[in-house]
Amino acid sequence: METADFIVIGAGIAGASVAYELSLGGKVVVLEMESSAGYHSTGRSAAVMSENYGPALWSRLVTASRAFLETPPERFTDVPLVTSRGALFLAKSEEQAQLTEQAEELVRRGASVELTTADEALRFCPVLRASEFASAMYEQDCKDIDTDALLAGYLKALRARGGRLVTDAKVEALTHSGETWTATTPRGVFQAPIVVNAAGGWVQEIAALAGLPYRNVVPFRRTAVVFDPPVGSAIHSWPMTFDVAETFYFKPEAGRIMVSPVDMAPSDPCDAQADELEVAIAIDRIHRFTTMEVQRVTHKWGGLRTFAPDHEPVIGRDPEQPSFIWLAGQGGNGVMGGAAAARLAASFAQGAAIPADIAALGITAENVSPGRACVVDPAADAPVVGTLEAFE
Ligand SMILES: Cc1cc2nc3c(=O)[nH]c(=O)nc-3n(C[C@H](O)[C@H](O)[C@H](O)COP(=O)(O)OP(=O)(O)OC[C@H]3O[C@@H](n4cnc5c(N)ncnc54)[C@H](O)[C@@H]3O)c2cc1C
């Protein structure tokens, strides 16, 4: 039996980052069912940071995470956590008002953006079929994230502060008695007064183990495809390119092009795989919206993105059990917004005030609460249409 001040379940970016924050003030044990950290969603992302991505509260958490990613604490990492990428958002004529709204919101948050015509956007990405679009917005500060370095930095600092990651430690039972949680795993039994549920696609399963009622935070699969770029093209400087309608995105990825058809299929928590129909759709979108020809798919994968019905964060004390802290519903923002989300979750676990910079962005205990109506209502399972995360 090992005791700690905090048990964190899951060693993706959510678990590693909150463990890092909590280890400043107490002993933290992170329990991970796989043999290494980051095996599931965290290791399968497109690894970009855009302040224009995701619903309102998540995109503000991205803004609040930017300083950490750009200027991490001393000795956190030997390599930069982010490098310049730039993002291009493409709008059809009927979507131009939406694009202008996004630009205004970004400027309010201090981001640099440039609105331009689709034709002029060819200077950022020369393979676009500009005739498919009317206008474009370029977000200069979009970055590629070195997810491995970020995860490794959190876990290295955790160890240096006396915390511990235990792998091959699937939490199979989780009970609460008196003031103590007991987590039973194949690697031993662990006790602490506070549990943080950072299990990604499995968060609902962990809540069920803890005897808590259903919370509507569920996984959806997304497919990614990598192909060889046109011979001789200087792809390294191309931006991450999205359409405002959210039917595709593509970006340079280690000398090749990664594309996603931004699929969002409900899934059980699992080792997600690429869906063959979605691979075909991704290739079709490339042919339709660019002049590139996909000759050879070199790699493809699937990953889970976990959402509450409103797509906003699920961070805070469970309404029925305040010593059970949720850090969930990361959707497509978990890596880029993880640093601020972790500080927010740690404030709830420690009974502290919400960090001032996060509160200043309009984030409250209520609007991210696991007790809000759409999260506690088992019927509210449809993705919300109308957010940036919505898809055709
Ligand atoms: C194709 C794709 C592209 C994406 N692109 C981006 C992007 O560009 N930028 C971005 O910010 N985000 C992106 N995302 C989203 C991002 O990957 C997720 O938001 C983030 O990784 C979620 O992290 P997590 O720690 O919550 O989940 P995970 O990384 O899945 O971690 C959860 C962990 O919990 C563990 N676990 C589960 N059950 C148990 C148990 N019983 N006991 C112990 N451990 C358990 C799992 O093994 C897992 O390691 C993308 C996702 C996909 C699929």
The ligand as an ORCA input file, in Angstrom:
! r2SCAN-3c Opt
* xyz 0 1
  C      -6.372     13.157    -34.880
  C      -6.312     14.062    -33.683
  C      -5.756     15.333    -33.808
  C      -5.677     16.176    -32.692
  N      -5.024     17.370    -32.831
  C      -4.841     18.154    -31.752
  C      -4.062     19.336    -31.847
  O      -3.545     19.681    -32.903
  N      -3.887     20.080    -30.707
  C      -4.456     19.713    -29.521
  O      -4.296     20.439    -28.538
  N      -5.178     18.600    -29.402
  C      -5.383     17.804    -30.477
  N      -6.099     16.639    -30.362
  C      -6.753     16.350    -29.080
  C      -5.757     15.874    -28.041
  O      -5.017     14.794    -28.558
  C      -6.535     15.474    -26.774
  O      -7.370     16.548    -26.357
  C      -5.601     15.163    -25.607
  O      -4.549     14.328    -26.014
  C      -6.383     14.514    -24.478
  O      -5.447     14.173    -23.472
  P      -5.865     13.281    -22.243
  O      -4.693     13.211    -21.346
  O      -7.160     13.756    -21.718
  O      -6.195     11.829    -22.886
  P      -5.224     10.605    -23.205
  O      -3.982     11.048    -23.859
  O      -6.043      9.585    -23.923
  O      -4.834     10.070    -21.764
  C      -5.726      9.361    -20.940
  C      -4.936      8.250    -20.291
  O      -5.736      7.584    -19.304
  C      -5.319      6.243    -19.280
  N      -6.340      5.422    -18.616
  C      -7.604      5.186    -19.035
  N      -8.233      4.359    -18.172
  C      -7.363      4.088    -17.173
  C      -7.442      3.295    -15.994
  N      -8.540      2.589    -15.656
  N      -6.346      3.237    -15.194
  C      -5.200      3.926    -15.515
  N      -5.083      4.672    -16.633
  C      -6.155      4.768    -17.449
  C      -5.138      5.904    -20.752
  O      -4.329      4.769    -20.942
  C      -4.514      7.177    -21.290
  O      -3.099      7.113    -21.336
  C      -6.196     15.765    -31.433
  C      -6.762     14.487    -31.310
  C      -6.811     13.637    -32.403
  C      -7.372     12.257    -32.219
*
